[in-house]
Every structure is written in C-alpha cells, then in structure tokens.
Amino acid sequence: MTSSRPYLIRAIYEWVVDNAQTPYLLVDAADENVQVPREYVQDGRIVLNVSPGAVEGLDLGNDYVSFNARFGGSPREVMVPVHRVMAVYSRENGQGMMFAEEDEPEPPPPGGGEDGSTAPEKPSGGARRPSLKVVK
C-alpha cells in the first residue's frame, strides 16, 4: 500500500482551515531534497505557515508539498518531500498530527507486482493478521 501520510496531511490541513485556524507544517529540513529557505532552519527543522493567505499555489501532493511564499519579503519556492513532513497542526491550539519517522519510501515495482504483473500479491504462508498503529 502507499503511504497514508499525504492523505492525512491533506485531511488535517483542511480540518484546520475549515475551523478558521492557521495550519503549520513541521519539516525535517536536514534532507538535501528539502527546498526551504535555509536561513530559517533551526536544529535541522523548519516550521512553515501554509495558510491560504500566506502561500500561493499550494500543492499537497502524494510525493511533495510545494508552494510559493515570502520569507523576509523575498519570494521563494518551497518543495518538501511528503516523508519529511513531521507534523501538521494548528498554530492557535496545537491540535493536529505528528508522524512517526519513516525511511524514505521505495518506488513501487514496475507493473505493480514483483513479477511485473498488475495483479495484487497474495500473502504467502497462510493468512496474515492486519496491524494497526496508535497515532497520538
């Protein structure tokens, strides 16, 4: 399955905006693929205000979060791989979601299956139990 992170980012973002709050993203900026104003990075992290009034062209995609914004009066383009978003939350009350650290996602195999077919894989060795993870 694909990562649920981009879907949760979009959902929490919409929920925060619908409640007239300011959505913030906490980003791990240590990765060279994170395109943010480095002068605002502290301890390898940056907090980004992604409210509709603060950014232009916001794209909360499955692979990247991207937008244009002004930092210190200078227009900048921001691109953040989704797996580097550590949290999405409301500035006003801190409600939102933090994400567990995960490795960089692996690209899906060509054609979808290990053998190149598009048929879903069947579990080997009997039925596998589903697993859930507690998100606080």
C-alpha positions in Angstrom: 0.0 0.0 0.0 1.0 3.6 -0.5 1.8 5.8 2.5 -1.1 7.3 4.3 0.9 10.4 5.2 -0.1 12.6 2.2 -3.8 11.8 2.8 -3.5 12.6 6.5 -1.7 15.9 5.7 -4.4 17.0 3.4 -7.2 16.0 5.8 -5.7 17.7 8.8 -4.9 20.8 6.7 -8.5 21.0 5.5 -9.8 20.5 9.0 -7.6 23.2 10.5 -8.6 25.7 7.7 -12.3 24.8 8.0 -12.1 25.8 11.7 -10.6 29.2 10.9 -7.2 28.2 12.3 -3.6 28.6 10.9 -2.1 25.4 9.5 1.6 24.9 10.2 3.9 22.2 8.9 6.9 21.0 10.9 9.5 19.8 8.4 12.8 17.8 8.8 15.0 20.1 6.7 18.2 18.1 7.0 17.5 16.3 3.7 19.1 17.8 0.6 15.8 17.2 -1.3 14.0 19.7 1.1 13.9 23.1 -0.7 13.3 25.7 2.0 15.0 29.0 3.0 17.9 27.6 4.9 18.4 30.8 6.9 15.1 29.9 8.8 16.1 26.3 9.6 16.8 25.7 13.3 18.1 22.4 14.7 17.5 20.8 11.3 13.8 21.7 11.3 11.6 24.5 10.0 8.0 25.4 10.7 6.1 26.6 7.7 2.8 28.6 7.8 0.8 27.1 4.9 -2.4 29.1 5.4 -4.2 30.2 2.3 -3.3 33.9 3.0 0.4 33.1 3.5 1.1 30.9 0.4 0.4 30.8 -3.3 0.0 27.7 -5.4 -0.2 25.3 -2.5 0.0 21.7 -3.8 -0.4 19.0 -1.1 0.6 16.1 -3.5 1.3 12.5 -2.8 5.1 12.9 -3.2 5.8 16.6 -2.4 4.3 19.6 -0.7 5.1 22.7 -2.8 4.1 26.4 -2.7 5.4 29.9 -3.2 5.7 32.3 -0.2 7.5 35.3 1.0 10.3 35.0 3.6 11.5 38.3 4.9 9.9 40.0 2.0 11.6 37.8 -0.7 9.6 35.5 -2.8 10.7 31.8 -2.5 9.6 28.5 -3.9 9.3 25.7 -1.3 9.3 22.0 -2.0 9.2 19.4 0.7 9.1 15.6 0.1 6.0 14.3 2.0 8.0 11.9 4.0 9.9 14.8 5.5 6.7 16.4 7.0 7.0 15.6 10.7 3.7 17.3 11.8 0.7 19.3 10.6 -1.1 21.3 13.2 -3.0 24.4 14.2 -0.9 27.4 15.4 -3.6 28.6 17.7 -4.2 25.4 19.8 -1.5 22.9 18.7 -4.1 20.3 17.6 -3.1 18.2 14.6 -1.0 15.2 14.0 2.7 14.2 14.4 4.1 11.5 12.2 6.5 8.7 13.2 9.8 8.8 11.5 9.9 6.5 8.5 12.5 5.6 5.9 12.4 7.1 2.5 9.7 5.3 0.6 10.7 2.8 -2.0 9.3 3.3 -5.5 6.6 0.8 -6.5 7.8 -2.1 -8.7 7.0 -1.7 -12.4 3.6 -3.1 -13.2 2.6 -3.3 -9.6 3.7 -6.8 -8.7 7.0 -8.4 -8.1 6.7 -10.4 -11.3 5.7 -7.3 -13.3 2.0 -8.2 -13.3 -0.7 -5.8 -12.2 -2.5 -8.4 -10.0 -2.3 -7.8 -6.3 0.1 -10.0 -4.4 -1.3 -12.8 -2.2 0.2 -13.4 1.2 2.4 -16.4 1.4 2.4 -18.9 4.2 -1.3 -18.5 5.3 -3.4 -15.6 6.3 -1.6 -12.5 7.8 -3.2 -10.5 10.5 -3.8 -6.8 9.9 -1.9 -4.5 12.1 -2.8 -1.1 13.5 -0.5 1.6 14.9 -1.6 4.1 17.6 -1.3 7.7 16.4 -1.4 10.3 19.2 
